[in-house]
Amino acid sequence: METGTAARDGAASEPVWTGLPPGLLKMRRLLLVVWLGLLTAVLGTLLNLFAGPAWAAFALLPLGVMVWGWVVLGRNWRSWRYAERADDLLISKGVLWHHETIVPYGRMQLVEVTSGPVERHFGLASVQLHTAAAATDATIPGLDPAEAERLRDRLTELGEARSAGL
């Protein structure tokens, strides 16, 4: 009887969530400022040349989008988190549409670490999980490269151990 209670207590315990590092938010906000700042300058110049100075004021619209995007990026970044459990990996994301993905270790076929040029400049990497079902593929973006490699190695080890038991 006690075994069942212990199993229920273990299943009911909350996972330990890990959030994404602040470097990802910094990178995304910098890209937002660069691209929308560039769009504002180009749009303002073109409107001033071809439509007149009064129309050039419409070039300030991307600045409003920049302020809105700054807030949205912060909320999105705070919504991303992941948790390693005994049998699976949980990934949670989303503000308006919340998504929680559960990837069983035994279903993982490939775990890879990727890092594009901008991510490398900011010292970030992403972990991509591939499973047999394409719908359960998952990504954890913006990790420290050492943490991404540690997570890849751990998930690969757990995946091999779980799939060997099938």
Legacy VTK file of the C-alpha trace (Angstrom):
# vtk DataFile Version 3.0
C-alpha trace
ASCII
DATASET POLYDATA
POINTS 166 float
0.000 0.000 0.000
2.857 2.391 0.795
4.448 1.733 -2.594
1.396 3.133 -4.392
1.418 6.229 -2.187
5.109 6.823 -2.853
4.570 6.442 -6.584
1.706 8.932 -6.526
3.744 11.394 -4.449
6.685 11.104 -6.890
4.406 11.626 -9.898
2.745 14.622 -8.281
5.995 16.426 -7.500
6.629 19.542 -9.546
9.448 19.458 -12.109
12.473 21.713 -11.593
12.243 24.275 -14.403
15.251 25.979 -15.982
14.773 29.261 -17.816
16.747 30.536 -20.775
19.828 32.724 -20.222
19.475 36.518 -20.593
21.893 36.519 -23.547
19.086 35.280 -25.819
16.862 38.223 -24.872
19.774 40.632 -25.374
20.486 39.205 -28.839
16.848 39.312 -29.959
16.337 42.860 -28.701
19.511 44.042 -30.410
18.349 42.513 -33.698
14.959 44.204 -33.246
16.577 47.621 -32.697
19.012 47.217 -35.598
16.438 46.071 -38.168
13.628 48.436 -37.190
16.069 51.329 -36.720
17.411 50.702 -40.216
13.852 50.465 -41.599
12.954 53.779 -39.909
15.975 55.559 -41.406
15.447 54.183 -44.940
11.683 54.762 -44.898
12.110 58.301 -43.536
14.670 59.172 -46.193
12.596 57.761 -49.059
9.369 59.400 -47.886
11.143 62.726 -47.430
12.662 62.566 -50.922
9.603 61.378 -52.827
6.568 62.541 -50.805
7.786 65.458 -48.716
8.677 66.101 -45.082
5.103 65.790 -43.822
4.901 62.210 -45.092
8.320 61.404 -43.615
6.679 61.448 -40.160
5.096 58.080 -41.050
8.584 56.620 -40.813
8.185 56.833 -37.031
5.685 53.944 -37.119
8.448 51.309 -37.009
9.664 52.942 -33.777
6.259 52.224 -32.233
6.549 48.640 -33.411
10.024 48.545 -31.850
8.673 49.546 -28.423
5.878 46.967 -28.689
8.361 44.309 -29.877
10.707 45.082 -26.965
7.936 44.212 -24.492
6.747 41.159 -26.442
10.278 39.748 -26.689
10.681 40.047 -22.920
7.420 38.230 -22.239
8.265 35.521 -24.774
11.743 35.004 -23.311
10.313 34.638 -19.786
7.804 32.023 -21.012
10.500 29.598 -22.276
11.688 26.944 -19.828
12.616 23.293 -19.726
12.771 20.546 -17.105
14.629 17.247 -17.073
12.608 14.501 -15.403
13.330 10.822 -14.833
11.667 9.582 -18.047
11.199 12.643 -20.241
12.103 16.230 -21.020
9.486 18.974 -20.660
9.646 22.134 -22.759
7.221 24.945 -22.013
6.794 28.129 -24.061
4.289 30.712 -25.128
2.410 33.637 -23.655
-0.916 33.775 -25.506
-0.751 30.220 -26.849
0.983 28.118 -24.237
2.714 24.974 -25.531
4.095 22.256 -23.320
6.000 19.536 -25.121
6.895 16.259 -23.428
9.657 14.311 -25.147
10.232 10.800 -23.730
13.926 9.941 -23.643
13.310 6.580 -25.310
11.709 8.303 -28.346
14.668 10.569 -29.121
16.476 9.627 -32.295
18.850 12.569 -32.637
19.931 15.389 -30.348
22.013 18.113 -31.951
23.543 21.413 -30.916
23.387 24.218 -33.483
24.724 27.752 -33.429
24.433 30.263 -36.263
26.818 33.195 -36.739
24.733 35.646 -34.677
24.232 33.092 -31.907
27.966 32.338 -31.847
28.741 36.064 -31.574
26.550 36.231 -28.464
27.905 32.942 -27.068
24.656 31.015 -27.534
23.629 27.641 -28.933
20.370 25.738 -29.472
19.557 22.112 -28.706
17.324 20.426 -31.281
15.583 17.151 -30.436
14.397 14.845 -33.215
11.974 11.997 -32.550
10.240 9.387 -34.679
7.146 11.586 -34.827
7.911 14.916 -36.472
5.199 16.593 -34.392
7.198 16.050 -31.209
10.476 17.514 -32.467
11.509 20.275 -30.096
14.113 23.020 -29.772
15.572 24.795 -26.765
17.096 28.055 -28.056
19.679 30.429 -26.622
21.581 28.183 -24.227
25.156 28.648 -23.112
27.230 26.345 -25.400
28.574 24.352 -22.431
25.029 23.801 -21.113
23.823 22.869 -24.615
26.575 20.248 -24.935
25.898 18.919 -21.425
22.199 18.651 -22.207
22.890 16.959 -25.565
25.197 14.402 -23.930
22.764 13.698 -21.088
19.752 13.367 -23.386
21.679 11.124 -25.772
22.811 8.911 -22.885
19.293 8.677 -21.446
17.798 8.092 -24.900
20.166 5.214 -25.602
19.478 3.663 -22.195
15.685 3.923 -22.614
15.596 2.676 -26.215
17.804 -0.298 -25.349
15.088 -1.470 -22.962
12.447 -1.602 -25.713
LINES 1 167
166 0 1 2 3 4 5 6 7 8 9 10 11 12 13 14 15 16 17 18 19 20 21 22 23 24 25 26 27 28 29 30 31 32 33 34 35 36 37 38 39 40 41 42 43 44 45 46 47 48 49 50 51 52 53 54 55 56 57 58 59 60 61 62 63 64 65 66 67 68 69 70 71 72 73 74 75 76 77 78 79 80 81 82 83 84 85 86 87 88 89 90 91 92 93 94 95 96 97 98 99 100 101 102 103 104 105 106 107 108 109 110 111 112 113 114 115 116 117 118 119 120 121 122 123 124 125 126 127 128 129 130 131 132 133 134 135 136 137 138 139 140 141 142 143 144 145 146 147 148 149 150 151 152 153 154 155 156 157 158 159 160 161 162 163 164 165
